[in-house]
Amino acid sequence: MNKRLILVSIIATSAMSLGACGHMTSREKSTATGAVVGGVAGTVLGGGSTMGAVGGAAVGGLIGNQIERDKK
């Protein structure tokens, strides 16, 4: 139950913070979105570990940044 509460809190906080990103470029938005998705995935796959969340956020941010770069 505790992991589920943490995951829901992360998702809710991430959604609210991304809503305040209206001034960002599309590449910055993709990077932030990738970091959020990666962080959540890292938390889930890492069993709730902090290192899983940080690693997932870093990889997700890098992927989001590169995907937006390739679109242009």
MIGUDO-490060 format. One record per residue: x, y, z of N, C-alpha, C, CB in turn; residue in three letters. Coordinates in nm, 3 decimals, padded with zeros to 5 digits. Atoms other than C-alpha are relative to their C-alpha. Glycine has a CB too. Layout:
BEGIN
      nx      ny      nz     cax     cay     caz      cx      cy      cz     cbx     cby     cbz   r
       X       Y       Z       X       Y       Z       X       Y       Z       X       Y       Z Ala
...
END
This chain:
BEGIN
      nx      ny      nz     cax     cay     caz      cx      cy      cz     cbx     cby     cbz   r
  00.083 -00.120  00.000  00.000  00.000  00.000  00.087  00.126  00.000 -00.094  00.000  00.121 Met
 -00.086 -00.115 -00.010  00.284  00.236  00.083  00.062  00.036 -00.136  00.110 -00.025  00.102 Asn
 -00.057 -00.025  00.133  00.446  00.197 -00.262 -00.103  00.060 -00.094  00.057 -00.129 -00.059 Lys
  00.107 -00.052  00.086  00.114  00.262 -00.429 -00.027  00.147  00.031 -00.128 -00.083  00.019 Arg
  00.021 -00.139 -00.041  00.066  00.583 -00.232  00.113  00.089 -00.052 -00.010  00.011  00.153 Leu
 -00.115 -00.075  00.051  00.416  00.698 -00.327 -00.013  00.020 -00.150  00.132 -00.071  00.034 Ile
  00.013 -00.008  00.146  00.354  00.622 -00.695 -00.110  00.099 -00.040 -00.031 -00.139 -00.058 Leu
  00.108 -00.093  00.029  00.023  00.810 -00.697  00.043  00.143  00.030 -00.126 -00.037  00.081 Val
 -00.049 -00.133 -00.035  00.188  01.105 -00.523  00.097  00.053 -00.105  00.068 -00.002  00.137 Ser
 -00.096 -00.041  00.104  00.469  01.113 -00.780 -00.073  00.039 -00.128  00.100 -00.113 -00.028 Ile
  00.074 -00.029  00.123  00.226  01.101 -01.070 -00.079  00.130  00.013 -00.094 -00.117 -00.034 Ile
  00.079 -00.121 -00.020  00.001  01.372 -00.925  00.089  00.124  00.003 -00.081 -00.009  00.130 Ala
 -00.092 -00.113 -00.006  00.293  01.602 -00.846  00.058  00.031 -00.137  00.113 -00.027  00.100 Thr
 -00.057 -00.019  00.133  00.442  01.548 -01.189 -00.101  00.063 -00.095  00.047 -00.134 -00.057 Ser
  00.103 -00.057  00.087  00.116  01.624 -01.364 -00.023  00.146  00.030 -00.131 -00.078  00.014 Ala
  00.019 -00.140 -00.036  00.072  01.946 -01.171  00.118  00.085 -00.043 -00.021  00.014  00.151 Met
 -00.114 -00.081  00.038  00.427  02.060 -01.236  00.012  00.015 -00.150  00.126 -00.060  00.054 Ser
 -00.005 -00.013  00.145  00.406  01.987 -01.607 -00.106  00.096 -00.051 -00.017 -00.137 -00.066 Leu
  00.103 -00.096  00.040  00.090  02.197 -01.623  00.049  00.144  00.006 -00.121 -00.016  00.089 Gly
 -00.054 -00.136 -00.014  00.298  02.501 -01.528  00.113  00.027 -00.099  00.051  00.022  00.141 Ala
 -00.112 -00.012  00.093  00.537  02.459 -01.822 -00.041  00.061 -00.133  00.061 -00.137 -00.024 Cys
  00.049 -00.059  00.124  00.356  02.674 -02.078  00.104  00.082 -00.075 -00.116  00.086  00.030 Gly
 -00.102 -00.084  00.063  00.661  02.891 -02.146  00.117 -00.080 -00.056  00.051  00.100  00.099 His
 -00.112  00.083  00.042  00.891  02.597 -02.224 -00.008 -00.032 -00.149  00.003 -00.129  00.081 Met
 -00.003  00.045  00.139  01.002  02.496 -02.572 -00.047 -00.144 -00.005  00.144  00.014 -00.062 Thr
  00.047  00.138  00.013  00.877  02.167 -02.710  00.109 -00.100  00.039 -00.048 -00.026 -00.142 Ser
 -00.109  00.090 -00.039  01.220  02.011 -02.657  00.012 -00.008  00.152  00.133  00.047 -00.061 Arg
 -00.005  00.001 -00.146  01.222  02.115 -02.292 -00.117 -00.077  00.059  00.001  00.143  00.054 Glu
  00.117  00.076 -00.046  00.871  01.975 -02.248  00.020 -00.149 -00.018 -00.126  00.045 -00.074 Lys
 -00.026  00.142  00.025  00.975  01.645 -02.405  00.101 -00.055  00.099  00.049 -00.021 -00.142 Ser
 -00.100  00.042 -00.098  01.277  01.628 -02.177 -00.063 -00.018  00.137  00.115  00.102  00.007 Thr
  00.066  00.008 -00.130  01.067  01.698 -01.868 -00.097 -00.117  00.006 -00.074  00.130  00.031 Ala
  00.094  00.112  00.004  00.800  01.450 -01.971  00.073 -00.133  00.006 -00.087  00.007 -00.126 Thr
 -00.080  00.123 -00.004  01.061  01.183 -02.038  00.057 -00.026  00.138  00.113  00.009 -00.101 Gly
 -00.055  00.016 -00.134  01.216  01.246 -01.698 -00.106 -00.047  00.099  00.062  00.130  00.049 Ala
  00.110  00.040 -00.090  00.880  01.213 -01.522 -00.038 -00.146 -00.025 -00.123  00.090 -00.020 Val
  00.038  00.138  00.033  00.785  00.895 -01.706  00.112 -00.096  00.041 -00.030 -00.014 -00.152 Val
 -00.113  00.085 -00.038  01.133  00.751 -01.655  00.013 -00.015  00.150  00.128  00.056 -00.056 Gly
 -00.007  00.007 -00.146  01.129  00.838 -01.286 -00.105 -00.092  00.059 -00.015  00.138  00.058 Gly
  00.107  00.089 -00.048  00.797  00.666 -01.232  00.031 -00.144 -00.036 -00.135  00.042 -00.060 Val
 -00.034  00.136  00.042  00.907  00.363 -01.433  00.116 -00.055  00.083  00.036 -00.003 -00.151 Ala
 -00.113  00.043 -00.081  01.236  00.349 -01.243 -00.040 -00.033  00.142  00.106  00.106  00.002 Gly
  00.049  00.028 -00.135  01.052  00.364 -00.912 -00.073 -00.134  00.004 -00.094  00.113  00.047 Thr
  00.077  00.125  00.005  00.819  00.083 -01.012  00.093 -00.119 -00.022 -00.107  00.006 -00.111 Val
 -00.088  00.112  00.032  01.087 -00.138 -01.167  00.107 -00.022  00.107  00.065  00.023 -00.134 Leu
 -00.102  00.012 -00.105  01.334 -00.066 -00.887 -00.057 -00.035  00.136  00.077  00.128  00.011 Gly
  00.061  00.038 -00.127  01.089 -00.170 -00.619 -00.013  00.113  00.099  00.078 -00.110  00.062 Gly
  00.016 -00.115 -00.087  01.050  00.181 -00.484  00.131  00.064  00.043 -00.077 -00.039  00.121 Gly
 -00.130 -00.053 -00.041  01.421  00.254 -00.459  00.024  00.139 -00.057  00.112 -00.095 -00.044 Ser
 -00.034 -00.135  00.044  01.553  00.606 -00.486  00.091 -00.005 -00.122  00.067  00.078  00.113 Thr
 -00.092  00.012  00.113  01.831  00.498 -00.721 -00.074 -00.037 -00.128  00.108 -00.105  00.031 Met
  00.081  00.034  00.117  01.574  00.344 -00.955 -00.072  00.120 -00.055 -00.101 -00.108  00.036 Gly
  00.072 -00.121  00.042  01.378  00.669 -00.962  00.095  00.099 -00.066 -00.069  00.065  00.120 Ala
 -00.097 -00.095  00.054  01.685  00.885 -01.021  00.055 -00.048 -00.134  00.115  00.023  00.099 Val
 -00.052  00.056  00.125  01.827  00.654 -01.285 -00.104  00.003 -00.111  00.046 -00.143  00.021 Gly
  00.108 -00.003  00.098  01.493  00.625 -01.461 -00.028  00.141 -00.050 -00.127 -00.059  00.059 Gly
  00.022 -00.139  00.040  01.447  01.002 -01.460  00.110  00.049 -00.093 -00.008  00.090  00.123 Ala
 -00.112 -00.042  00.084  01.792  01.056 -01.607 -00.010 -00.060 -00.140  00.134 -00.040  00.064 Ala
  00.011  00.067  00.130  01.744  00.801 -01.883 -00.122  00.051 -00.076 -00.009 -00.152  00.018 Val
  00.121 -00.051  00.064  01.389  00.919 -01.954  00.016  00.141 -00.053 -00.116 -00.005  00.097 Gly
 -00.026 -00.136  00.045  01.498  01.282 -01.976  00.088  00.003 -00.123  00.063  00.080  00.110 Gly
 -00.089  00.008  00.115  01.777  01.193 -02.216 -00.075 -00.049 -00.123  00.118 -00.093  00.029 Leu
  00.078  00.052  00.113  01.541  00.991 -02.435 -00.098  00.104 -00.051 -00.076 -00.129  00.041 Ile
  00.095 -00.104  00.040  01.278  01.267 -02.436  00.068  00.113 -00.075 -00.071  00.055  00.121 Gly
 -00.076 -00.106  00.064  01.541  01.523 -02.531  00.042 -00.042 -00.141  00.123  00.035  00.083 Asn
 -00.047  00.047  00.130  01.676  01.312 -02.817 -00.114 -00.023 -00.099  00.079 -00.128  00.017 Gln
  00.116  00.023  00.088  01.332  01.222 -02.954 -00.044  00.132 -00.059 -00.117 -00.067  00.076 Ile
  00.043 -00.132  00.051  01.238  01.590 -02.982  00.104  00.056 -00.097 -00.023  00.099  00.117 Glu
 -00.106 -00.049  00.091  01.573  01.669 -03.145 -00.013 -00.066 -00.136  00.140 -00.028  00.059 Arg
  00.011  00.073  00.125  01.516  01.400 -03.406 -00.122  00.042 -00.082 -00.006 -00.148  00.027 Asp
  00.119 -00.045  00.072  01.173  01.542 -03.496  00.030  00.119 -00.090 -00.111  00.036  00.098 Lys
 -00.033 -00.119  00.075  01.334  01.861 -03.621  00.100 -00.033 -00.101  00.050  00.109  00.088 Lys
END
